[in-house]
Amino acid sequence: MTIWSKLYKLYLLGKVKVSKFAPSRYTPGRRFYTTAFLTSCALASYLLYKNTTGLTSSKLSIGIDHAQVKNIWYDDNRESKKDLPSVLKIANERQSNREKFNFINNVVKKCAPAVLYIIISDPSQVDFDTKSPVITSTGSGFIINENGWALTNAHVVLEQPQSIINVITYDGLAYTATLEHVDVSKDLALIKINADKKWPVLEFGSSKDAIVGEWVVALGSPLSLTNSVSVGIVSSINRSAEDIGLRNYPMTYIQTDASITFGNSGGPLVNLDGHVIGINNLRLTAGICFAIPVDYAKTFLDNIHFDHKIK
């Protein structure tokens, strides 16, 4: 307890005369000086106590959530303490809702660098204006191995046997690619980017772990609009091919209301952990879209003995 607190306490008990330090409180016309003296004592006591406890304003860190600041008041016996907690929520108040709740952006930042825009060109046809091979189709894909191996849909890369495959990466650079393996029954294809570098990859999840109602993100290049993202939920995890009008297909699909349209085919459908649970495949109408479960892709890779090194 500081000397000012002691003086103030003794004054209240009548053991110290104010006249020793300031004009008497009973002196007519001098009440102003008495009030100023008492206020000075109280203020000095508070400032000294605040410094000794280390709770200066500079030490109330804004970055700490739920900080507890306790103002301690002493009773007449100077022994017991009364704590008055007040929770500081400065960090939460100053952080915008966009920063706190934009979980989709976290997924996109993690996954987008490994997503490809695929362009299929026919060298036998030349565009009159650009003198370049005519583009016959476009689609999407994603890298599954740091050496440049990527997955897409078979129907994206099988337009013409002599087609040229070009891929545009997230940073806008273009590379050629070669078709290595195809499984038409599962509508899956494996391509290899012709560039000697280390590539960002996407991790496989498990379509068996998908939950109806969970958030998912579809990435790709719908209608040639590169680096596009759509968001929705899993509407069904076991939609049969027959249910959507595909005959003689023993497959099941993940149904989602995340928008999938022309050009999205072959792109990844990822969960909030950024793990691929499906390969975007087709759309019946707005809000009713389908992805090939990623477990089919795992089987496809196992059958061709491809070691993608992603569990």
C-alpha positions in Angstrom: 0.0 0.0 0.0 1.4 3.4 -1.0 2.1 6.3 1.4 -0.7 8.3 -0.3 -3.2 5.5 0.4 -2.1 5.4 4.0 -2.5 9.2 4.4 -5.9 9.1 2.8 -7.0 6.3 5.2 -5.7 8.1 8.3 -7.4 11.2 7.2 -10.8 9.4 7.0 -10.2 8.0 10.4 -9.5 11.4 11.8 -6.0 10.6 12.9 -4.4 13.1 10.5 -5.4 16.8 10.4 -5.7 18.2 6.9 -4.2 21.4 8.1 -0.8 19.8 8.2 -0.9 19.4 4.5 -3.6 21.8 3.3 -6.0 24.4 4.7 -8.6 22.9 7.0 -11.7 21.5 5.5 -13.6 23.6 8.1 -12.1 26.9 7.1 -14.8 28.9 5.3 -14.2 29.4 1.7 -11.4 26.8 1.6 -13.3 23.7 0.7 -11.9 23.8 -2.8 -8.4 23.3 -1.5 -9.5 20.4 0.7 -11.2 18.7 -2.3 -8.1 19.2 -4.5 -5.9 17.7 -1.8 -8.1 14.6 -1.4 -8.3 14.2 -5.2 -4.5 14.5 -5.5 -4.1 11.8 -2.8 -6.5 9.4 -4.6 -5.0 10.0 -8.0 -1.4 9.6 -6.8 -2.3 6.4 -5.0 -3.9 5.0 -8.1 -1.0 5.8 -10.4 1.6 4.4 -8.0 -0.4 1.3 -7.5 -0.9 0.9 -11.2 2.9 1.1 -11.8 3.7 -1.4 -9.1 1.3 -4.0 -10.4 2.7 -3.6 -14.0 -0.7 -3.0 -15.5 0.3 0.0 -17.6 -1.6 0.8 -20.7 1.4 -0.3 -22.8 1.2 -3.8 -21.4 -2.5 -4.4 -22.2 -1.7 -6.2 -25.4 -4.4 -6.0 -28.0 -3.4 -9.3 -29.5 -4.3 -11.2 -26.4 -7.9 -12.5 -26.2 -9.8 -12.6 -23.0 -7.1 -10.8 -21.0 -8.1 -10.4 -17.3 -7.4 -7.1 -15.6 -8.0 -7.1 -11.9 -8.5 -3.9 -9.9 -7.7 -4.7 -6.3 -9.3 -2.7 -3.5 -8.3 -3.1 0.1 -10.8 -3.3 3.0 -10.3 -1.6 6.4 -8.1 -4.5 7.6 -5.8 -4.2 4.5 -5.8 -8.0 4.4 -8.6 -9.3 2.2 -8.9 -8.4 -1.5 -11.9 -7.9 -3.7 -11.3 -8.8 -7.4 -13.3 -7.1 -10.1 -12.5 -9.0 -13.3 -13.2 -7.4 -16.7 -12.5 -9.3 -19.9 -10.7 -7.5 -22.6 -12.1 -8.4 -26.1 -10.2 -5.7 -28.0 -8.7 -8.1 -30.4 -12.0 -9.7 -31.3 -13.7 -6.3 -31.6 -11.0 -4.9 -33.9 -10.8 -8.0 -36.2 -13.4 -7.7 -39.0 -16.0 -10.4 -39.7 -14.4 -11.0 -43.0 -11.2 -12.1 -41.3 -12.9 -14.1 -38.6 -15.4 -16.0 -40.8 -13.9 -16.2 -44.3 -13.0 -19.9 -44.0 -13.6 -20.4 -47.8 -10.6 -18.1 -48.6 -8.4 -20.3 -46.4 -9.3 -23.3 -48.5 -8.8 -21.4 -51.8 -5.4 -20.1 -50.9 -4.3 -23.6 -50.0 -5.7 -25.4 -53.1 -5.8 -23.0 -56.0 -2.0 -23.1 -56.9 -2.4 -26.8 -57.8 -5.4 -26.4 -60.1 -5.0 -26.4 -63.9 -6.9 -24.9 -66.8 -6.7 -27.4 -69.6 -6.9 -26.4 -73.3 -7.3 -29.1 -76.1 -6.3 -28.0 -79.6 -6.6 -29.7 -83.0 -3.4 -29.2 -85.0 -5.2 -30.2 -88.2 -7.3 -27.1 -88.0 -5.8 -23.6 -87.9 -7.6 -20.5 -86.8 -7.8 -17.9 -89.6 -6.9 -14.9 -87.5 -4.4 -16.3 -85.0 -2.9 -19.0 -87.2 -3.0 -21.2 -84.1 -4.6 -24.7 -83.8 -8.3 -24.5 -83.2 -9.4 -25.1 -79.6 -11.8 -28.0 -79.5 -12.5 -28.2 -75.8 -11.4 -26.9 -72.4 -11.5 -28.3 -68.9 -9.8 -28.4 -65.5 -7.5 -30.6 -63.6 -5.3 -30.7 -60.5 -1.8 -31.8 -59.7 -1.3 -34.9 -57.5 2.4 -35.3 -57.7 5.2 -32.8 -57.3 6.8 -34.0 -60.6 3.8 -32.7 -62.6 1.4 -35.5 -62.8 -2.3 -34.4 -62.8 -5.8 -35.8 -62.8 -8.7 -34.8 -65.0 -11.7 -36.2 -66.7 -11.3 -38.6 -69.7 -13.8 -36.7 -71.8 -11.8 -33.5 -71.4 -8.7 -34.9 -73.2 -10.1 -37.5 -75.6 -11.7 -35.1 -78.2 -9.2 -36.0 -80.9 -6.4 -38.6 -80.9 -3.9 -36.1 -82.3 -4.9 -33.3 -80.0 -2.4 -30.9 -78.3 -2.9 -30.6 -74.6 -1.9 -27.3 -73.0 -2.3 -26.4 -69.3 -2.4 -23.0 -67.8 -1.3 -22.8 -64.2 -2.5 -20.6 -61.4 0.1 -18.0 -62.1 -0.9 -17.7 -65.8 2.1 -19.7 -67.3 1.4 -22.2 -70.1 2.9 -25.6 -70.5 2.3 -28.6 -72.8 1.2 -31.9 -71.3 0.9 -35.5 -72.5 -1.8 -38.0 -71.9 -0.5 -41.0 -70.1 -3.4 -43.2 -68.9 -7.2 -43.2 -69.4 -10.1 -45.1 -67.8 -13.2 -44.3 -69.9 -15.5 -46.3 -67.6 -14.6 -44.0 -64.7 -14.1 -41.0 -66.9 -10.7 -40.4 -65.5 -7.3 -39.5 -67.1 -3.8 -39.0 -65.9 -1.6 -36.4 -67.7 2.0 -35.3 -67.3 3.1 -31.7 -67.5 6.2 -31.3 -69.6 8.3 -29.1 -67.3 11.1 -30.1 -65.0 10.2 -28.4 -61.7 8.6 -29.0 -58.4 4.8 -28.5 -58.4 2.3 -27.7 -55.7 0.0 -30.7 -55.1 -3.4 -31.4 -53.6 -3.9 -34.1 -51.0 -6.5 -36.8 -51.3 -9.2 -37.1 -48.7 -11.7 -40.0 -48.7 -15.1 -39.8 -50.3 -16.2 -42.3 -47.6 -15.7 -39.6 -45.0 -17.9 -37.1 -46.8 -20.9 -35.9 -44.8 -24.2 -34.8 -46.2 -24.5 -31.1 -45.4 -20.8 -30.3 -45.1 -19.3 -27.4 -47.0 -17.3 -28.1 -50.1 -15.5 -25.9 -52.7 -15.4 -26.6 -56.4 -12.3 -25.2 -58.2 -11.7 -24.9 -62.0 -12.2 -22.9 -65.1 -15.9 -22.9 -66.0 -16.6 -21.5 -69.5 -12.9 -20.8 -69.8 -13.0 -18.4 -66.8 -9.8 -19.4 -65.1 -9.2 -19.7 -61.3 -12.9 -19.7 -60.5 -14.4 -20.9 -57.3 -17.9 -22.0 -56.3 -19.2 -23.1 -52.9 -21.9 -25.3 -51.7 -22.7 -28.3 -49.6 -22.7 -32.1 -50.1 -26.3 -32.9 -51.1 -25.8 -36.7 -51.3 -22.8 -39.0 -51.0 -24.1 -42.0 -52.8 -26.1 -41.0 -55.9 -26.2 -43.8 -58.4 -25.5 -43.3 -62.1 -28.9 -44.7 -62.9 -30.5 -42.1 -60.8 -29.1 -39.3 -63.0 -29.9 -41.1 -66.3 -26.5 -42.8 -67.0 -27.1 -46.3 -68.1 -24.6 -49.2 -67.8 -22.4 -47.2 -65.3 -21.8 -49.0 -62.0 -20.6 -45.8 -60.4 -22.0 -43.6 -57.7 -21.5 -39.9 -57.4 -21.2 -37.1 -54.8 -24.1 -34.7 -55.4 -23.5 -31.1 -54.5 -25.1 -27.7 -55.0 -21.7 -26.1 -55.6 -21.9 -24.9 -59.2 -20.2 -27.2 -61.7 -20.6 -26.3 -65.4 -18.7 -26.7 -68.7 -15.0 -26.2 -68.1 -15.2 -27.3 -64.5 -14.9 -30.9 -65.5 -11.8 -32.5 -64.1 -11.3 -29.9 -61.3 -11.2 -30.8 -57.7 -14.1 -30.8 -55.2 -12.4 -30.2 -51.8 -13.6 -30.1 -48.2 -12.8 -27.4 -45.7 -9.5 -29.2 -44.8 -8.4 -28.6 -48.5 -8.5 -32.4 -49.2 -9.9 -33.6 -52.5 -13.1 -35.7 -52.0 -14.3 -35.7 -55.6 -13.5 -34.8 -59.2 -16.0 -32.4 -60.8 -17.9 -34.2 -63.5 -21.3 -33.0 -64.7 -24.4 -30.9 -64.0 -28.1 -31.7 -64.5 -29.3 -28.2 -63.7 -28.5 -25.3 -61.4 -27.9 -26.6 -57.9 -27.8 -30.3 -58.9 -24.2 -31.1 -59.8 -22.1 -34.2 -59.5 -18.5 -35.2 -58.8 -16.7 -38.5 -59.1 -15.8 -39.8 -55.6 -12.0 -39.5 -55.1 -11.9 -43.2 -54.0 -12.5 -44.1 -57.7 -9.4 -42.0 -58.6 -7.4 -43.9 -56.0 -8.5 -47.2 -57.6 -7.6 -45.9 -61.0 -4.1 -45.0 -59.9 -3.6 -48.3 -58.1 -4.6 -50.2 -61.3 -1.9 -48.5 -63.4 0.6 -48.9 -60.5 1.1 -45.2 -60.2 2.7 -44.2 -56.9 1.3 -40.7 -56.3 2.7 -40.7 -52.7 -0.5 -39.1 -51.3 -2.3 -41.1 -48.7 
